[in-house]
Amino acid sequence: MANTKSAIKAARQSVRNAARNSTTISRLKTLRKSFAQAAEKGDADAAKTAGIAYASAVDKASKKGIVHKNAANHVKSHIAKFVQPKKA
């Protein structure tokens, strides 16, 4: 249990921030699954649309500090591998 005034406030903020972050993380997981399903089916248009939505959401989460900047770049790179046209 927090003893000092600042520790009590930090505990309150931690609970509030965790609740806020969990909705964003849940949304990211949903978008990732929809992108994976579209890529698995081989539907290029659906995969591109889902990939753009997923990349945008990851960027926004990175900007808010929910996802690390390098992790967001890693995800976007992974999306680009699936979305880019295959070389012969």
C-alpha positions in Angstrom: 0.0 0.0 0.0 1.3 3.5 -0.9 2.2 5.6 2.1 3.2 9.0 0.8 0.9 11.5 -0.9 2.8 11.2 -4.2 2.7 7.4 -4.1 -1.0 7.4 -3.5 -1.5 9.7 -6.5 0.8 7.6 -8.6 -1.2 4.5 -7.8 -4.4 6.2 -8.8 -2.9 7.4 -12.1 -1.5 3.9 -12.7 -5.0 2.3 -12.5 -6.5 5.0 -14.7 -3.8 4.8 -17.3 -3.9 1.0 -17.4 -7.6 1.1 -18.1 -7.1 3.6 -20.9 -4.2 1.7 -22.4 -6.0 -1.6 -22.3 -8.7 -0.4 -24.7 -6.0 0.7 -27.2 -4.1 -2.5 -26.9 -7.3 -4.5 -27.4 -8.0 -2.5 -30.5 -4.5 -3.2 -31.8 -4.9 -6.9 -31.3 -8.3 -6.9 -33.1 -6.8 -5.0 -36.1 -3.8 -7.4 -36.1 -6.1 -10.4 -36.3 -8.2 -8.9 -39.1 -5.0 -8.1 -41.1 -3.6 -11.6 -40.5 -6.9 -13.1 -41.7 -6.9 -11.0 -44.9 -3.3 -11.8 -45.6 -3.8 -15.5 -45.0 -6.8 -15.6 -47.4 -4.6 -13.9 -50.1 -7.1 -11.1 -50.6 -4.7 -8.3 -51.6 -7.2 -5.4 -51.4 -8.6 -6.4 -48.0 -5.1 -7.0 -46.7 -3.9 -3.6 -47.9 -6.9 -1.9 -46.3 -6.5 -3.8 -43.0 -2.8 -3.1 -43.0 -3.2 0.6 -43.4 -5.7 0.7 -40.6 -3.4 -1.4 -38.4 -0.4 0.7 -39.2 -2.3 3.9 -38.4 -3.5 2.6 -35.1 0.0 1.5 -34.1 1.4 4.9 -35.0 -1.2 6.6 -32.8 -0.5 4.2 -30.0 3.2 4.9 -30.4 2.6 8.7 -30.3 0.7 8.3 -27.0 3.5 6.1 -25.5 1.5 2.9 -25.3 3.7 1.1 -27.9 7.4 1.8 -28.1 8.5 3.7 -31.3 10.8 0.9 -32.4 8.1 -1.7 -31.9 5.7 0.4 -34.0 8.3 0.6 -36.8 8.8 -3.2 -36.6 5.1 -3.8 -37.0 4.8 -1.4 -39.9 7.8 -3.1 -41.6 6.1 -6.5 -41.2 2.8 -5.1 -42.7 4.8 -3.7 -45.7 6.2 -7.1 -46.4 2.7 -8.6 -46.9 1.2 -5.6 -48.7 4.0 -5.0 -51.2 3.7 -6.8 -54.5 5.7 -10.0 -54.8 8.8 -10.1 -57.0 9.0 -12.8 -59.7 
